[in-house]
Amino acid sequence: MSTKTEEQVEQSNNASAIKLTKILLTIALVYFVWAIVADRHTPITDQARVRGFVVPIVPEVAGTITKMHVAGDMRVKQGDILFELDSSDYQLALEQANSQLELAGQELGANTAAVGAAKARLEKAKADLMTKQANANRIFALKDEGIVTLAEIDRNKGMVEKAKQEVLNAEQSYIQAQQVMGEDGSKNAKIQSALAKVAQATLDIERTIVRAPGNGFVTYVKIDEGYYAKKGATILTFISNEFAWIEAAYKENNIGNIVAGNKVDILLDARPGKTFSGEVISIGYGVSFDKNTPGALPVPQKPKGWMRDPQRFNVVIRFTDLAGVQNYLREGGQADVITYTGEHFILNLLGKFWSWITSYLSYVY
């Protein structure tokens, strides 16, 4: 009687094991089929990064840093002073240029003070225009990709047009000052040379104060007062928080059905448990792969395994609501992305479920 009971228990255990095996095999098969189909219709990638404007802050003149207004990693607004350089050498150069201008004017009996001031204002207006145009060009570059809004485009166009108008006004003032000085003075080589030196020295003094190019953050500030800043050498890094997007690296066989306008779910490692919405803006048309030296024979790539590595292409994605995600964005931050290529109810539903699971799993990795 006891032996029969043991046999029944063993048969029951075997039946349970077979049943569990069938269930696991069924789940594995369903997952396998879903993974194959989803690769084409709801492709997923965990190789995605947060991107934004990164601007190295470099002084346009050399000098010892006399005052630091920022430290560590901190938020700044457009126009905030980041640091100041010693301006004594440039102040001296301005005094010398003004003296030369005054002497040249005395030789001709001309009043040059107003002309010198007008010339300095003109050069400063031109420098301001170049700065605003450079900032605007970075933004205009993303216009066709739809990352920036039309309102932001219009705002920057307005700033550039205003800067152009300031240059025109400064040019007019300079011409009028030259007319008052007289034709002989305006064509005199000594006066023109002294005017150029006055304008350059004035501009150099202005450039000893380095300001934030926009709203965002300065990061990796590892210098202090007393440091000698070389012209053109990076002192710190500015990261804009006004514009941000995702660059997702999709396998080549994932992008067959992806088109601009596809809806996207974005999972940021910086914000576990939260899913953010996005939209595909563009799909990359090429990647760099040829490492051969020009003129040399090609070197065949060696396989790393029995299957070749898939090629990946960048897909640019914008956030649907940038304001709601700004607090979690950091340049280079990692993300998982799933793209919905159409109205595939079951696949999209499974994709949403994957997003929900992954968003909470990110708490543990």
The 8 nearest C-alpha neighbors of each residue, nearest first, counted from 0:
[[1, 3, 2, 4, 5, 6, 7, 8],
 [0, 2, 4, 3, 5, 6, 7, 8],
 [3, 1, 5, 4, 0, 6, 7, 8],
 [4, 2, 6, 0, 5, 1, 7, 8],
 [3, 5, 7, 1, 6, 2, 8, 0],
 [6, 4, 8, 2, 7, 3, 9, 1],
 [5, 7, 9, 3, 4, 8, 10, 2],
 [8, 6, 10, 4, 9, 5, 11, 3],
 [9, 7, 11, 5, 6, 10, 12, 4],
 [8, 10, 6, 12, 11, 7, 5, 13],
 [11, 9, 13, 7, 12, 8, 14, 6],
 [10, 12, 8, 14, 9, 13, 7, 15],
 [13, 11, 15, 9, 14, 10, 16, 8],
 [12, 14, 16, 10, 15, 11, 17, 9],
 [13, 15, 11, 17, 12, 16, 18, 10],
 [16, 14, 18, 12, 13, 17, 19, 11],
 [15, 17, 13, 19, 18, 14, 20, 12],
 [18, 16, 20, 14, 15, 19, 13, 21],
 [17, 19, 15, 21, 20, 16, 14, 22],
 [20, 18, 22, 16, 21, 17, 15, 23],
 [21, 19, 17, 23, 22, 18, 16, 24],
 [22, 20, 24, 18, 19, 23, 25, 17],
 [21, 23, 19, 25, 20, 24, 26, 18],
 [24, 22, 26, 20, 25, 21, 27, 19],
 [23, 25, 27, 21, 26, 22, 28, 20],
 [24, 26, 28, 22, 23, 27, 21, 29],
 [27, 25, 23, 29, 28, 24, 30, 22],
 [26, 28, 24, 30, 25, 29, 31, 23],
 [29, 27, 31, 25, 30, 26, 24, 32],
 [30, 28, 26, 32, 31, 27, 33, 25],
 [29, 31, 33, 27, 28, 32, 34, 26],
 [32, 30, 28, 34, 29, 33, 27, 35],
 [31, 33, 29, 35, 34, 30, 28, 36],
 [34, 32, 30, 36, 31, 35, 37, 29],
 [33, 35, 37, 31, 32, 36, 30, 38],
 [34, 36, 32, 38, 33, 37, 31, 39],
 [37, 35, 33, 38, 34, 39, 32, 40],
 [36, 38, 41, 40, 34, 39, 35, 33],
 [39, 37, 42, 35, 36, 253, 40, 34],
 [38, 40, 37, 253, 36, 42, 41, 256],
 [39, 41, 37, 340, 38, 42, 36, 339],
 [40, 42, 37, 339, 338, 38, 39, 340],
 [43, 41, 38, 37, 338, 253, 337, 39],
 [44, 42, 337, 336, 41, 338, 45, 38],
 [45, 43, 46, 336, 335, 249, 337, 42],
 [44, 46, 335, 47, 334, 336, 43, 247],
 [47, 45, 44, 248, 247, 335, 48, 334],
 [46, 48, 247, 334, 246, 45, 333, 248],
 [49, 47, 333, 331, 332, 246, 245, 334],
 [48, 50, 245, 332, 331, 330, 244, 333],
 [51, 49, 330, 244, 243, 245, 331, 48],
 [52, 50, 243, 242, 330, 53, 244, 239],
 [51, 53, 239, 238, 54, 242, 50, 243],
 [54, 52, 238, 237, 51, 239, 55, 236],
 [53, 55, 237, 236, 56, 238, 52, 239],
 [56, 54, 236, 233, 237, 57, 235, 53],
 [55, 57, 235, 236, 233, 234, 54, 237],
 [56, 58, 233, 231, 232, 234, 55, 59],
 [59, 57, 60, 230, 231, 56, 61, 209],
 [60, 58, 230, 231, 206, 57, 61, 207],
 [59, 61, 230, 58, 206, 203, 207, 62],
 [62, 60, 230, 229, 228, 58, 59, 63],
 [63, 61, 84, 228, 85, 227, 64, 229],
 [62, 64, 227, 85, 84, 226, 225, 228],
 [65, 63, 84, 224, 225, 226, 83, 66],
 [64, 66, 224, 84, 85, 83, 63, 225],
 [67, 65, 83, 224, 82, 64, 68, 84],
 [68, 66, 82, 69, 224, 81, 223, 83],
 [67, 69, 81, 82, 80, 66, 70, 83],
 [70, 68, 67, 81, 71, 73, 82, 220],
 [71, 69, 220, 72, 73, 68, 67, 221],
 [70, 72, 220, 219, 218, 73, 221, 69],
 [73, 71, 218, 217, 70, 219, 220, 216],
 [74, 72, 216, 217, 71, 75, 218, 70],
 [73, 75, 216, 215, 217, 76, 72, 214],
 [76, 74, 216, 215, 214, 79, 73, 77],
 [77, 75, 214, 79, 213, 78, 215, 211],
 [76, 78, 213, 214, 211, 212, 79, 75],
 [77, 79, 211, 210, 76, 80, 212, 213],
 [80, 78, 210, 211, 76, 77, 81, 75],
 [79, 81, 210, 82, 209, 78, 211, 68],
 [82, 80, 68, 210, 209, 69, 79, 211],
 [81, 83, 67, 68, 209, 66, 80, 208],
 [84, 82, 208, 66, 207, 64, 65, 209],
 [85, 83, 64, 207, 63, 62, 65, 86],
 [84, 86, 63, 62, 65, 87, 64, 83],
 [85, 87, 89, 88, 204, 84, 90, 207],
 [88, 86, 90, 89, 85, 91, 92, 204],
 [89, 87, 91, 90, 86, 92, 85, 62],
 [88, 90, 92, 91, 86, 87, 200, 204],
 [91, 89, 87, 93, 92, 88, 86, 94],
 [90, 92, 94, 88, 89, 93, 87, 95],
 [91, 93, 89, 95, 90, 94, 200, 96],
 [94, 92, 200, 96, 90, 91, 95, 197],
 [95, 93, 91, 97, 96, 92, 98, 90],
 [94, 96, 98, 92, 93, 97, 91, 99],
 [95, 97, 93, 197, 99, 98, 94, 196],
 [96, 98, 100, 94, 99, 95, 93, 101],
 [99, 97, 95, 101, 100, 96, 94, 102],
 [100, 98, 96, 102, 101, 97, 193, 103],
 [99, 101, 193, 97, 103, 98, 102, 190],
 [100, 102, 104, 98, 103, 99, 97, 105],
 [103, 101, 105, 99, 104, 100, 98, 106],
 [104, 102, 100, 106, 101, 105, 190, 189],
 [103, 105, 109, 101, 107, 102, 106, 108],
 [104, 106, 108, 102, 107, 103, 101, 109],
 [107, 105, 103, 104, 108, 102, 109, 101],
 [108, 106, 104, 105, 109, 103, 184, 183],
 [107, 109, 105, 106, 104, 110, 103, 184],
 [110, 108, 104, 107, 180, 111, 105, 184],
 [109, 111, 180, 112, 104, 108, 113, 105],
 [110, 112, 114, 113, 104, 109, 115, 101],
 [113, 111, 115, 114, 110, 116, 101, 100],
 [114, 112, 116, 115, 111, 117, 176, 110],
 [115, 113, 117, 176, 111, 112, 116, 118],
 [114, 116, 118, 112, 117, 113, 194, 111],
 [115, 117, 119, 113, 118, 114, 120, 112],
 [118, 116, 173, 114, 120, 119, 115, 113],
 [119, 117, 121, 115, 120, 116, 173, 198],
 [118, 120, 198, 116, 122, 121, 117, 201],
 [121, 119, 117, 123, 118, 122, 124, 169],
 [120, 122, 169, 118, 124, 119, 123, 170],
 [121, 123, 125, 119, 124, 120, 126, 198],
 [122, 124, 126, 120, 125, 121, 202, 127],
 [123, 125, 127, 121, 166, 122, 126, 120],
 [126, 124, 128, 122, 123, 127, 166, 121],
 [125, 127, 123, 129, 128, 124, 122, 130],
 [128, 126, 124, 130, 125, 129, 123, 131],
 [127, 129, 125, 162, 131, 126, 130, 132],
 [130, 128, 132, 126, 127, 131, 133, 125],
 [131, 129, 127, 133, 128, 132, 134, 126],
 [132, 130, 134, 128, 133, 129, 159, 135],
 [131, 133, 135, 129, 130, 134, 128, 159],
 [134, 132, 136, 130, 135, 131, 129, 137],
 [135, 133, 131, 132, 137, 136, 130, 138],
 [134, 136, 132, 138, 137, 133, 155, 131],
 [137, 135, 139, 133, 138, 134, 132, 140],
 [138, 136, 140, 135, 134, 139, 133, 141],
 [137, 139, 135, 136, 140, 141, 134, 142],
 [138, 140, 136, 142, 141, 137, 135, 152],
 [141, 139, 138, 137, 142, 136, 143, 144],
 [140, 142, 144, 139, 138, 143, 146, 147],
 [143, 141, 139, 145, 144, 140, 147, 146],
 [144, 142, 145, 141, 140, 139, 146, 147],
 [143, 145, 141, 142, 280, 146, 281, 147],
 [146, 144, 142, 143, 147, 141, 280, 148],
 [145, 147, 144, 317, 141, 142, 148, 244],
 [148, 146, 145, 142, 141, 151, 149, 242],
 [147, 149, 151, 150, 152, 146, 145, 142],
 [148, 150, 152, 151, 153, 147, 142, 154],
 [149, 151, 153, 148, 152, 154, 147, 155],
 [152, 150, 154, 148, 149, 153, 155, 147],
 [151, 153, 149, 155, 150, 154, 156, 148],
 [152, 154, 156, 150, 151, 155, 149, 157],
 [155, 153, 151, 157, 156, 152, 150, 158],
 [156, 154, 158, 157, 152, 153, 135, 159],
 [155, 157, 153, 159, 158, 154, 160, 152],
 [156, 158, 160, 154, 155, 159, 161, 153],
 [157, 159, 155, 161, 156, 160, 162, 154],
 [160, 158, 162, 156, 161, 157, 132, 131],
 [161, 159, 163, 157, 162, 158, 156, 164],
 [160, 162, 164, 158, 163, 159, 157, 165],
 [161, 163, 165, 159, 128, 164, 160, 158],
 [164, 162, 160, 166, 165, 161, 159, 167],
 [163, 165, 167, 161, 166, 162, 168, 160],
 [164, 166, 162, 168, 163, 167, 169, 124],
 [165, 167, 169, 163, 124, 164, 168, 125],
 [166, 168, 164, 170, 165, 169, 171, 163],
 [167, 169, 165, 171, 170, 166, 164, 172],
 [170, 168, 121, 166, 172, 171, 167, 165],
 [171, 169, 173, 167, 172, 168, 121, 166],
 [170, 172, 168, 174, 173, 169, 175, 167],
 [171, 173, 169, 175, 170, 174, 176, 117],
 [172, 174, 117, 170, 176, 171, 175, 118],
 [175, 173, 177, 171, 176, 172, 170, 178],
 [174, 176, 178, 172, 177, 173, 171, 179],
 [177, 175, 114, 173, 179, 178, 174, 172],
 [178, 176, 180, 174, 175, 179, 185, 114],
 [177, 179, 175, 181, 180, 176, 174, 182],
 [178, 180, 176, 181, 177, 175, 110, 182],
 [181, 179, 177, 178, 109, 110, 184, 176],
 [182, 180, 178, 179, 184, 183, 177, 185],
 [181, 183, 185, 184, 186, 178, 180, 177],
 [184, 182, 186, 181, 185, 187, 107, 180],
 [183, 185, 187, 186, 182, 181, 180, 109],
 [184, 186, 182, 183, 177, 187, 181, 180],
 [187, 185, 184, 183, 188, 182, 191, 190],
 [186, 188, 184, 190, 189, 185, 183, 191],
 [187, 189, 191, 190, 192, 186, 185, 193],
 [190, 188, 192, 191, 187, 103, 193, 100],
 [189, 191, 193, 187, 192, 188, 103, 100],
 [190, 192, 194, 188, 193, 189, 187, 195],
 [193, 191, 189, 195, 190, 194, 188, 196],
 [192, 194, 100, 190, 196, 195, 191, 96],
 [195, 193, 191, 197, 196, 192, 115, 190],
 [194, 196, 198, 192, 193, 197, 199, 191],
 [195, 197, 199, 193, 194, 198, 96, 200],
 [198, 196, 194, 96, 200, 195, 199, 93],
 [197, 199, 119, 195, 201, 196, 200, 118],
 [200, 198, 196, 202, 201, 197, 203, 195],
 [199, 201, 93, 203, 197, 202, 198, 89],
 [202, 200, 198, 204, 199, 203, 197, 119],
 [201, 203, 205, 199, 204, 200, 123, 198],
 [204, 202, 206, 200, 205, 201, 199, 89],
 [205, 203, 201, 207, 206, 202, 89, 86],
 [204, 206, 202, 203, 207, 208, 201, 123],
 [205, 207, 203, 208, 204, 202, 209, 59],
 [208, 206, 84, 204, 205, 83, 209, 86],
 [207, 209, 83, 206, 205, 82, 84, 210],
 [210, 208, 82, 81, 80, 207, 83, 206],
 [211, 209, 80, 78, 81, 79, 212, 208],
 [210, 212, 78, 77, 79, 213, 81, 80],
 [213, 211, 77, 210, 78, 214, 134, 237],
 [214, 212, 77, 211, 76, 215, 239, 78],
 [215, 213, 76, 77, 239, 75, 240, 241],
 [216, 214, 239, 240, 75, 238, 74, 213],
 [215, 217, 74, 238, 73, 75, 237, 218],
 [218, 216, 237, 72, 236, 73, 238, 74],
 [217, 219, 72, 220, 236, 71, 216, 237],
 [218, 220, 221, 71, 72, 235, 236, 217],
 [219, 221, 71, 235, 218, 70, 222, 72],
 [222, 220, 219, 223, 71, 70, 235, 234],
 [223, 221, 220, 226, 224, 234, 70, 235],
 [222, 224, 226, 225, 67, 221, 64, 66],
 [223, 225, 64, 65, 66, 226, 67, 222],
 [224, 226, 64, 63, 65, 223, 227, 66],
 [225, 227, 64, 224, 63, 223, 228, 222],
 [228, 226, 63, 62, 64, 225, 229, 61],
 [229, 227, 62, 61, 63, 226, 230, 64],
 [230, 228, 61, 232, 231, 227, 62, 60],
 [229, 231, 61, 60, 59, 58, 232, 228],
 [230, 232, 57, 58, 59, 229, 233, 60],
 [233, 231, 57, 229, 230, 234, 58, 228],
 [234, 232, 57, 56, 235, 55, 231, 58],
 [233, 235, 57, 56, 232, 236, 228, 55],
 [236, 234, 56, 220, 233, 55, 219, 218],
 [235, 237, 55, 218, 56, 217, 54, 238],
 [236, 238, 217, 54, 216, 53, 55, 218],
 [239, 237, 53, 216, 215, 52, 54, 217],
 [238, 240, 215, 52, 241, 214, 216, 242],
 [241, 239, 215, 242, 214, 238, 243, 325],
 [242, 240, 239, 214, 243, 215, 213, 325],
 [243, 241, 240, 51, 239, 147, 52, 244],
 [244, 242, 51, 50, 241, 240, 49, 245],
 [243, 245, 317, 50, 316, 49, 318, 51],
 [246, 244, 49, 316, 48, 50, 315, 247],
 [245, 247, 315, 48, 47, 314, 313, 316],
 [246, 248, 47, 314, 313, 46, 249, 245],
 [247, 249, 313, 312, 46, 311, 47, 314],
 [250, 248, 311, 312, 44, 253, 247, 251],
 [251, 249, 311, 253, 252, 310, 309, 312],
 [250, 252, 253, 311, 310, 254, 249, 312],
 [251, 253, 250, 254, 255, 39, 38, 249],
 [254, 252, 250, 251, 39, 38, 42, 255],
 [253, 255, 257, 256, 252, 251, 249, 250],
 [254, 256, 253, 257, 252, 39, 251, 258],
 [257, 255, 254, 340, 258, 39, 40, 253],
 [256, 258, 254, 340, 255, 261, 259, 338],
 [259, 257, 261, 260, 256, 279, 281, 340],
 [258, 260, 280, 279, 281, 261, 257, 282],
 [259, 261, 279, 278, 258, 280, 262, 281],
 [262, 260, 279, 278, 340, 259, 258, 339],
 [263, 261, 278, 339, 277, 338, 260, 279],
 [262, 264, 338, 277, 278, 337, 276, 339],
 [265, 263, 276, 337, 275, 336, 277, 274],
 [264, 266, 336, 275, 274, 335, 276, 263],
 [267, 265, 335, 274, 334, 358, 336, 275],
 [266, 268, 334, 269, 270, 333, 265, 335],
 [267, 269, 270, 334, 333, 271, 361, 266],
 [268, 270, 267, 327, 271, 332, 328, 333],
 [271, 269, 267, 268, 273, 327, 272, 266],
 [272, 270, 361, 358, 362, 273, 359, 268],
 [271, 273, 358, 359, 270, 274, 361, 355],
 [274, 272, 271, 358, 270, 275, 266, 267],
 [273, 275, 266, 265, 264, 358, 276, 272],
 [276, 274, 265, 264, 266, 273, 277, 318],
 [277, 275, 264, 319, 263, 265, 318, 274],
 [276, 278, 318, 263, 319, 317, 262, 264],
 [277, 279, 262, 263, 316, 317, 261, 260],
 [278, 280, 316, 259, 260, 261, 281, 315],
 [281, 279, 259, 316, 315, 144, 278, 260],
 [280, 282, 315, 259, 314, 279, 144, 283],
 [283, 281, 314, 313, 315, 284, 280, 312],
 [282, 284, 313, 285, 312, 314, 281, 315],
 [285, 283, 282, 286, 312, 313, 281, 314],
 [284, 286, 283, 312, 287, 313, 288, 282],
 [285, 287, 288, 312, 284, 283, 311, 313],
 [286, 288, 289, 285, 290, 312, 310, 311],
 [287, 289, 290, 286, 291, 285, 310, 300],
 [290, 288, 291, 287, 292, 297, 298, 286],
 [291, 289, 288, 292, 287, 298, 297, 293],
 [292, 290, 289, 297, 293, 295, 298, 296],
 [291, 293, 295, 294, 290, 296, 297, 289],
 [294, 292, 295, 291, 296, 290, 297, 289],
 [295, 293, 292, 296, 291, 297, 290, 298],
 [296, 294, 292, 293, 297, 291, 298, 290],
 [295, 297, 298, 294, 291, 292, 293, 299],
 [296, 298, 291, 299, 295, 292, 289, 290],
 [297, 299, 300, 296, 291, 290, 295, 301],
 [300, 298, 297, 301, 302, 296, 291, 289],
 [299, 301, 298, 302, 303, 297, 289, 290],
 [300, 302, 299, 303, 298, 304, 307, 308],
 [303, 301, 304, 307, 300, 305, 306, 308],
 [304, 302, 301, 307, 305, 306, 308, 300],
 [305, 303, 306, 302, 307, 308, 301, 300],
 [304, 306, 307, 303, 302, 308, 301, 309],
 [307, 305, 304, 308, 302, 303, 309, 301],
 [306, 308, 302, 309, 304, 305, 303, 310],
 [307, 309, 310, 306, 303, 302, 304, 311],
 [310, 308, 250, 307, 311, 251, 252, 306],
 [309, 311, 251, 250, 308, 312, 249, 252],
 [310, 312, 250, 249, 251, 248, 309, 313],
 [313, 311, 248, 249, 283, 250, 251, 314],
 [312, 314, 248, 283, 247, 246, 282, 315],
 [313, 315, 282, 247, 246, 281, 283, 248],
 [314, 316, 246, 281, 280, 245, 279, 282],
 [317, 315, 279, 245, 280, 278, 244, 246],
 [316, 318, 244, 277, 278, 146, 245, 319],
 [317, 319, 277, 321, 320, 276, 244, 278],
 [318, 320, 277, 276, 321, 317, 278, 275],
 [321, 319, 318, 322, 323, 324, 276, 277],
 [320, 322, 318, 324, 323, 325, 319, 243],
 [321, 323, 325, 320, 324, 326, 241, 318],
 [324, 322, 321, 320, 325, 326, 275, 327],
 [323, 325, 321, 322, 326, 327, 328, 320],
 [326, 324, 328, 327, 322, 323, 321, 240],
 [325, 327, 324, 328, 323, 322, 329, 240],
 [328, 326, 325, 324, 269, 270, 329, 267],
 [329, 327, 325, 326, 324, 330, 49, 332],
 [328, 330, 332, 331, 49, 327, 50, 51],
 [329, 331, 50, 49, 332, 51, 328, 238],
 [330, 332, 49, 48, 50, 329, 333, 51],
 [333, 331, 49, 329, 48, 330, 334, 328],
 [334, 332, 48, 47, 268, 267, 331, 49],
 [333, 335, 267, 47, 266, 268, 48, 45],
 [336, 334, 45, 266, 44, 265, 47, 267],
 [335, 337, 265, 44, 43, 264, 266, 45],
 [338, 336, 43, 264, 263, 42, 41, 44],
 [339, 337, 263, 41, 42, 262, 340, 264],
 [338, 340, 41, 262, 341, 261, 263, 347],
 [341, 339, 40, 261, 257, 256, 338, 41],
 [340, 342, 343, 339, 40, 261, 41, 347],
 [341, 343, 344, 340, 347, 339, 346, 345],
 [344, 342, 346, 347, 341, 345, 40, 340],
 [343, 345, 347, 346, 342, 348, 349, 341],
 [344, 346, 348, 347, 343, 349, 350, 342],
 [347, 345, 349, 348, 343, 344, 350, 37],
 [346, 348, 350, 344, 349, 345, 343, 351],
 [347, 349, 345, 351, 350, 346, 344, 352],
 [350, 348, 352, 346, 347, 351, 353, 345],
 [351, 349, 347, 353, 348, 352, 346, 354],
 [352, 350, 354, 348, 353, 349, 347, 355],
 [351, 353, 349, 355, 350, 354, 356, 348],
 [352, 354, 350, 356, 351, 355, 357, 349],
 [355, 353, 351, 357, 352, 356, 358, 350],
 [354, 356, 352, 358, 353, 357, 351, 359],
 [357, 355, 353, 358, 354, 359, 360, 352],
 [358, 356, 360, 354, 359, 355, 353, 361],
 [359, 357, 272, 355, 271, 361, 356, 360],
 [358, 360, 272, 361, 357, 356, 362, 271],
 [361, 359, 357, 362, 358, 363, 356, 364],
 [360, 362, 359, 363, 364, 271, 358, 357],
 [363, 361, 360, 271, 359, 364, 272, 358],
 [364, 362, 361, 360, 359, 271, 358, 268],
 [363, 361, 362, 360, 268, 271, 359, 357]]
